[in-house]
């Protein structure tokens, strides 16, 4: 029991990336016609969300000091925002796969509440901290969960709007989240590029969450596509449609630009510098962008009529499925080791 207690005490704040990754791979499988895979991953995700939610509630109850300290740390605090994105992705699964619009709307409200609590607590805590780490140790790809969590509100907001008391208000909030997330990406990515280009980068610092460099753009693309697909439901959206289409294609193209560079960094880390590949819960932050790129590209083709992009989502889904299986196996192995201890 002591090992379990210590595992809960030091529980990784970003573990909800498991739900994010599983949910988006499920949606990618659905869009690519693999319905059995999509539904199976949905129910795995429901169980994972309930389990992780329970662990985090226990941690808050038993170890509030550790939770407070983590939330105020530059290197770990942003991980809490994975709970917002996980809630939104699960809601999107329920709406798209099961038609459960009301459940999606309730999860959207929960995601908004979590976002308001966590994003402002984190940014306030790191802003007023008396002691701050240097850029090269305090900043990592996990900070882009601020973008992903914000954009996830936009994606689910569009899907859940029919169940909202006022659909136009829901669409307005979804549009605002889409733009706010894009603003956060520009600001945070500027600092990350400074970190990469002008500070020494050790092999241990090139962690899997840097794949969110691409994943944050992919979910921004998806949010724009979702708004384009319902533009006739609200006149202001119809007027903004030309801008939204250009905005969406801009972010999709930039997401695509990132992929070769991120692959090159992985080659440098594991082949050139020979860092062994070992399980780390942060690898879920690599799975999520792969699945998101598949879903985003599918929706770009659908929303803009650029049909020749339809061959890309199955390829990205294949990579995402392989990464999901390997990371899920690592998660189960780590869980078994903890229970045996």
C-alpha positions as CSV (number, residue, x, y, z in Angstrom):
1,X,0.0,0.0,0.0
2,X,2.9,2.3,0.7
3,X,4.0,2.1,-3.0
4,X,0.5,2.9,-4.2
5,X,0.3,5.9,-1.7
6,X,3.6,7.2,-3.0
7,X,2.5,6.7,-6.6
8,X,-0.7,8.8,-5.9
9,X,1.4,11.4,-4.0
10,X,3.7,11.9,-7.0
11,X,1.1,11.3,-9.7
12,X,2.0,12.9,-13.0
13,X,-0.4,15.9,-13.5
14,X,-0.4,15.4,-17.3
15,X,-1.7,11.8,-17.2
16,X,-5.0,12.9,-18.7
17,X,-3.1,13.0,-22.0
18,X,-3.9,9.2,-22.0
19,X,-7.6,10.1,-22.4
20,X,-6.8,12.9,-24.9
21,X,-4.8,10.4,-27.1
22,X,-7.2,7.5,-26.8
23,X,-10.2,9.8,-27.6
24,X,-8.6,11.4,-30.7
25,X,-7.4,8.1,-32.1
26,X,-10.9,6.8,-31.6
27,X,-12.3,9.7,-33.6
28,X,-9.6,9.3,-36.3
29,X,-10.6,5.6,-36.6
30,X,-14.2,6.6,-37.0
31,X,-13.5,9.0,-39.7
32,X,-11.4,6.4,-41.5
33,X,-14.2,3.8,-41.3
34,X,-12.8,1.6,-38.5
35,X,-16.0,1.7,-36.5
36,X,-15.2,-1.3,-34.2
37,X,-11.8,0.2,-33.3
38,X,-13.5,3.6,-32.6
39,X,-16.2,2.2,-30.3
40,X,-13.8,0.0,-28.4
41,X,-11.5,2.9,-27.8
42,X,-14.5,5.0,-26.6
43,X,-15.3,2.6,-23.8
44,X,-11.6,2.2,-22.9
45,X,-11.6,6.0,-22.6
46,X,-14.7,6.1,-20.4
47,X,-13.0,3.7,-18.0
48,X,-9.6,5.6,-18.2
49,X,-11.3,9.0,-17.6
50,X,-13.2,7.7,-14.5
51,X,-10.0,6.0,-13.2
52,X,-7.8,9.1,-13.6
53,X,-10.5,11.3,-12.3
54,X,-10.7,9.2,-9.2
55,X,-7.0,9.1,-8.6
56,X,-6.8,12.9,-8.9
57,X,-9.7,13.4,-6.5
58,X,-7.9,11.1,-4.0
59,X,-4.7,13.1,-4.5
60,X,-6.4,16.4,-3.9
61,X,-8.0,15.0,-0.7
62,X,-4.9,13.3,0.7
63,X,-2.0,15.3,-0.7
64,X,-3.3,18.9,-1.2
65,X,0.1,20.4,-0.6
66,X,1.7,18.3,-3.4
67,X,-1.1,19.3,-5.7
68,X,-0.7,23.0,-4.9
69,X,3.0,22.8,-5.3
70,X,2.8,21.0,-8.7
71,X,0.2,23.6,-10.0
72,X,2.7,26.4,-9.2
73,X,5.7,24.8,-10.9
74,X,6.8,25.9,-14.3
75,X,7.8,22.4,-15.4
76,X,4.7,20.5,-14.1
77,X,1.8,22.9,-13.6
78,X,0.6,23.1,-17.2
79,X,0.1,19.3,-17.2
80,X,-3.1,19.9,-15.1
81,X,-4.7,21.4,-18.3
82,X,-4.7,17.9,-19.8
83,X,-7.8,17.3,-17.7
84,X,-9.6,20.0,-19.6
85,X,-8.7,18.7,-23.0
86,X,-9.5,15.1,-21.9
87,X,-13.0,16.1,-20.8
88,X,-13.6,17.9,-24.1
89,X,-12.2,15.0,-26.2
90,X,-14.4,12.5,-24.3
91,X,-17.4,14.7,-24.9
92,X,-16.6,14.9,-28.6
93,X,-16.4,11.1,-28.7
94,X,-19.8,10.8,-27.1
95,X,-21.4,13.2,-29.5
96,X,-19.8,11.9,-32.7
97,X,-19.9,8.2,-32.0
98,X,-23.0,7.9,-29.9
99,X,-25.0,11.0,-30.8
100,X,-25.1,11.9,-27.1
101,X,-25.4,15.6,-27.5
102,X,-26.7,16.3,-24.0
103,X,-23.8,14.3,-22.4
104,X,-21.4,16.3,-24.6
105,X,-22.9,19.6,-23.5
106,X,-22.6,18.6,-19.8
107,X,-19.0,17.7,-20.3
108,X,-18.4,21.0,-22.1
109,X,-19.7,22.9,-19.1
110,X,-17.4,20.8,-16.8
111,X,-14.5,21.5,-19.2
112,X,-15.1,25.2,-19.1
113,X,-15.2,25.2,-15.3
114,X,-11.9,23.2,-15.1
115,X,-10.3,25.6,-17.7
116,X,-11.3,28.7,-15.7
117,X,-9.9,27.2,-12.5
118,X,-6.7,25.7,-13.8
119,X,-5.4,28.0,-16.5
120,X,-5.7,31.2,-14.4
121,X,-4.4,29.5,-11.2
122,X,-1.4,28.2,-13.1
123,X,-0.6,31.4,-14.9
124,X,-1.1,33.5,-11.7
125,X,1.1,31.1,-9.7
126,X,4.0,31.1,-12.1
127,X,3.7,34.9,-12.6
128,X,3.9,35.8,-8.9
129,X,6.4,33.2,-7.9
130,X,9.4,34.7,-6.0
131,X,11.9,32.2,-7.5
132,X,11.7,31.3,-11.2
133,X,13.7,28.8,-13.2
134,X,15.6,29.8,-16.3
135,X,13.9,29.3,-19.7
136,X,15.7,26.2,-20.6
137,X,14.4,24.3,-17.5
138,X,11.1,25.9,-16.8
139,X,9.6,25.8,-20.3
140,X,8.6,22.7,-22.2
141,X,6.1,21.5,-24.8
142,X,3.6,20.8,-22.0
143,X,2.9,24.6,-21.8
144,X,1.1,24.2,-25.1
145,X,-1.6,22.4,-23.2
146,X,-2.9,25.9,-22.6
147,X,-3.5,26.1,-26.3
148,X,-4.9,22.5,-26.6
149,X,-7.3,22.9,-23.7
150,X,-8.6,26.2,-25.0
151,X,-9.1,24.9,-28.5
152,X,-10.8,21.8,-27.2
153,X,-13.5,24.0,-25.8
154,X,-14.1,25.4,-29.2
155,X,-14.3,21.9,-30.8
156,X,-16.8,20.5,-28.3
157,X,-18.7,23.8,-28.1
158,X,-19.7,23.5,-31.7
159,X,-20.7,19.8,-31.4
160,X,-22.7,20.5,-28.2
161,X,-24.3,23.7,-29.4
162,X,-27.6,22.0,-30.4
163,X,-28.1,20.9,-26.8
164,X,-27.3,24.3,-25.3
165,X,-30.1,26.6,-24.0
166,X,-28.9,29.2,-26.5
167,X,-27.0,27.7,-29.5
168,X,-25.7,31.1,-30.7
169,X,-24.1,31.8,-27.4
170,X,-22.4,28.4,-27.5
171,X,-21.1,29.1,-31.0
172,X,-19.9,32.5,-29.9
173,X,-18.0,30.9,-27.0
174,X,-16.6,28.3,-29.4
175,X,-15.4,31.0,-31.8
176,X,-13.8,33.0,-29.0
177,X,-12.0,29.9,-27.7
178,X,-10.7,29.2,-31.2
179,X,-9.2,32.7,-31.5
180,X,-7.9,32.8,-27.9
181,X,-6.1,29.5,-28.4
182,X,-4.5,30.8,-31.5
183,X,-3.3,33.8,-29.6
184,X,-1.8,31.7,-26.9
185,X,0.0,29.5,-29.5
186,X,1.7,32.5,-31.1
187,X,2.9,33.8,-27.7
188,X,4.1,30.4,-26.3
189,X,5.6,29.2,-29.5
190,X,7.8,32.3,-29.7
191,X,9.3,31.4,-26.3
192,X,9.7,27.7,-27.2
193,X,11.5,28.6,-30.4
194,X,13.8,30.9,-28.5
195,X,14.4,28.0,-26.1
196,X,15.3,25.7,-29.0
197,X,17.3,28.0,-31.1
198,X,19.3,30.2,-28.6
199,X,19.7,28.0,-25.5
200,X,21.7,24.7,-25.1
201,X,19.3,21.8,-25.7
202,X,20.4,18.6,-23.9
203,X,19.0,15.2,-25.1
204,X,17.0,14.7,-21.9
205,X,15.2,18.0,-22.5
206,X,13.8,17.0,-25.9
207,X,10.8,15.3,-24.3
208,X,7.7,13.9,-26.1
209,X,5.4,16.8,-25.1
210,X,7.3,18.9,-27.8
211,X,5.1,17.0,-30.3
212,X,2.3,19.3,-29.0
213,X,4.1,21.9,-31.1
214,X,2.3,20.2,-34.0
215,X,-0.7,18.9,-32.0
216,X,-1.7,22.4,-30.8
217,X,-1.9,23.6,-34.4
218,X,-3.8,20.5,-35.5
219,X,-6.5,21.1,-32.9
220,X,-6.7,24.8,-33.8
221,X,-7.3,23.6,-37.4
222,X,-10.0,21.2,-36.2
223,X,-11.7,24.0,-34.3
224,X,-11.7,26.2,-37.4
225,X,-13.1,23.3,-39.5
226,X,-15.9,22.6,-37.0
227,X,-17.0,26.3,-37.1
228,X,-16.9,26.3,-40.9
229,X,-19.1,23.2,-41.1
230,X,-21.9,25.0,-39.1
231,X,-21.4,28.4,-40.6
232,X,-25.0,28.6,-41.8
233,X,-26.3,28.1,-38.2
234,X,-25.3,31.6,-37.1
235,X,-25.1,34.6,-39.4
236,X,-21.8,36.0,-37.9
237,X,-20.1,32.7,-38.7
238,X,-21.3,32.9,-42.3
239,X,-19.8,36.4,-42.6
240,X,-16.5,35.2,-41.0
241,X,-16.3,32.1,-43.2
242,X,-13.7,33.4,-45.7
243,X,-11.4,34.5,-42.9
244,X,-12.0,31.2,-41.0
245,X,-11.1,29.2,-44.1
246,X,-7.8,31.0,-44.6
247,X,-7.1,30.9,-40.9
248,X,-7.7,27.2,-40.8
249,X,-5.6,26.3,-43.8
250,X,-2.8,28.5,-42.4
251,X,-2.6,26.5,-39.2
252,X,-3.0,23.1,-41.0
253,X,0.0,24.0,-43.2
254,X,2.1,25.1,-40.2
255,X,1.2,21.9,-38.4
256,X,2.4,19.9,-41.4
257,X,5.6,21.9,-41.5
258,X,6.4,20.7,-37.9
259,X,6.3,17.0,-38.6
260,X,9.6,16.5,-40.4
261,X,11.5,18.6,-37.8
262,X,9.9,16.7,-34.9
263,X,10.9,13.4,-36.5
264,X,14.4,14.7,-37.0
265,X,14.6,15.6,-33.3
266,X,13.5,12.1,-32.4
267,X,16.2,10.7,-34.6
268,X,18.8,13.0,-33.0
269,X,17.6,12.0,-29.5
270,X,17.4,8.2,-29.8
271,X,19.7,7.3,-32.7
272,X,22.4,10.0,-32.8
273,X,22.6,10.5,-29.1
274,X,21.5,6.9,-28.3
275,X,19.1,7.7,-25.5
276,X,17.2,4.5,-24.8
277,X,13.5,4.5,-25.4
278,X,11.8,3.8,-22.1
279,X,8.2,4.2,-21.0
280,X,7.2,7.6,-19.8
281,X,3.6,8.9,-19.3
282,X,4.7,11.9,-21.4
283,X,4.6,9.7,-24.5
284,X,0.8,10.1,-24.5
285,X,1.6,13.7,-25.5
286,X,3.2,12.2,-28.7
287,X,0.2,9.9,-29.5
288,X,-2.3,12.7,-29.3
289,X,-0.8,15.0,-32.0
290,X,-0.6,12.0,-34.4
291,X,-4.3,11.2,-34.0
292,X,-5.2,14.9,-34.0
293,X,-3.4,15.5,-37.3
294,X,-5.5,12.7,-38.9
295,X,-8.7,14.1,-37.6
296,X,-7.8,17.7,-38.5
297,X,-6.8,16.7,-42.1
298,X,-10.0,14.8,-42.6
299,X,-12.0,17.8,-41.5
300,X,-10.0,20.2,-43.6
301,X,-10.8,18.1,-46.7
302,X,-14.5,18.1,-45.7
303,X,-14.8,21.7,-44.7
304,X,-12.8,23.2,-47.6
305,X,-13.5,20.7,-50.4
306,X,-9.8,20.0,-50.9
307,X,-10.5,16.4,-51.5
308,X,-7.0,15.2,-52.5
309,X,-6.1,15.5,-48.9
310,X,-8.3,12.5,-48.1
311,X,-5.4,10.1,-48.5
312,X,-3.5,11.6,-45.5
313,X,-5.8,10.7,-42.5
314,X,-5.4,6.9,-42.9
315,X,-1.6,7.2,-42.9
316,X,-1.5,9.5,-39.8
317,X,-4.0,7.1,-38.2
318,X,-1.7,4.1,-38.8
319,X,1.2,5.9,-37.0
320,X,-1.2,7.0,-34.2
321,X,-2.5,3.4,-33.7
322,X,1.0,2.0,-33.5
323,X,2.1,4.7,-31.0
324,X,-1.1,4.1,-29.0
325,X,-0.6,0.4,-28.7
326,X,3.0,0.7,-27.6
327,X,2.3,3.5,-25.1
328,X,-0.8,1.7,-23.7
329,X,1.3,-1.5,-23.2
330,X,3.9,0.6,-21.3
331,X,1.1,2.1,-19.1
332,X,-0.2,-1.3,-18.2
333,X,3.2,-2.6,-17.4
334,X,4.0,0.4,-15.2
335,X,0.6,-0.1,-13.4
336,X,1.3,-3.8,-12.8
337,X,4.8,-3.0,-11.4
338,X,3.3,-0.5,-9.0
339,X,0.6,-2.9,-7.8
340,X,3.2,-5.7,-7.3
341,X,5.3,-3.4,-5.3
